[in-house]
Amino acid sequence: MKLDQIDNRLLELLQEDSKKTTKEYALKLGLSTTAIYERIKRLERGGAIRSYVALVDKAIVNRNFTVFCHVKLVQHVKDNIAQFEAQVMRLQEVVECHHLSGDYDYLLKIHVQDMDAYRNFMVNKLTTMNHIGSTQSSFTIKEVKHSTAIPL
């Protein structure tokens, strides 16, 4: 899919606030409402826009204890990787999972209520998974920057 400058600007606006009307985007971009509507539909069909979501305040829902957990598998082989990734997908506390190069195989971003909840997660969920050799956890002191927007 080839994107032009207007597509990129429209994507930036949608990432800032996707609840505005097509007319509001049209006014900002100097195009007709129909042209903006068609561009949005093309971006959706082409996969540039995957979904629309509500961003929930984790403090209000009592999940503002954020942990970054490095995971090293016992052995880095295809079956272990596939099994680990399938199991991680089922853990609701894990909001991100990245396969890494370097000393550790994975980095998990985890949201829970507090340290007790994290200990419970570690003892009863994460460390019961097959093929985990070791973990190392770091706890967020303060979230300095958080954005869901992809820079264009």
Residue pairs with C-beta under 8 A, 6 or more apart in sequence:
1 46
1 47
1 48
3 11
3 48
6 29
6 31
6 39
7 39
7 43
7 48
8 152
9 29
10 25
10 29
10 36
10 39
10 40
10 43
11 43
11 48
11 49
11 150
11 152
12 149
12 152
13 20
13 25
13 28
13 29
14 25
14 40
14 49
15 148
15 149
15 150
16 149
18 52
22 33
22 36
22 37
22 40
23 33
25 36
25 40
26 32
26 33
26 35
26 36
29 36
31 39
40 49
43 49
55 148
58 64
58 66
58 111
62 113
63 111
63 112
63 113
64 111
65 111
65 112
65 113
65 114
65 115
65 117
65 118
65 139
65 140
66 109
66 110
66 111
66 139
66 140
66 143
67 108
67 109
67 110
67 111
67 112
67 118
67 137
67 138
67 139
67 140
68 107
68 108
68 109
68 110
68 137
68 138
68 139
68 140
69 107
69 108
69 110
69 126
69 135
69 136
69 137
69 138
70 103
70 104
70 106
70 107
70 108
70 135
70 136
70 137
71 84
71 104
71 105
71 106
71 107
71 108
71 126
71 132
71 134
71 135
72 103
72 104
72 105
72 132
72 133
72 134
72 135
73 80
73 81
73 84
73 105
73 106
73 131
73 132
73 133
74 80
74 131
74 132
74 133
75 131
75 133
76 105
80 130
80 131
81 99
81 105
83 130
83 131
84 106
84 129
84 130
84 131
84 132
85 97
85 99
87 129
87 130
88 94
88 97
88 106
88 108
88 129
89 97
91 121
91 125
91 126
93 110
93 111
93 112
93 121
93 125
94 108
94 109
94 110
95 109
95 110
95 111
96 107
96 108
96 109
97 106
97 107
97 108
97 109
98 106
98 107
98 108
99 105
99 106
100 106
100 107
104 136
108 126
110 118
110 121
112 118
112 121
115 139
118 137
122 135
122 137
126 132
126 135
127 135
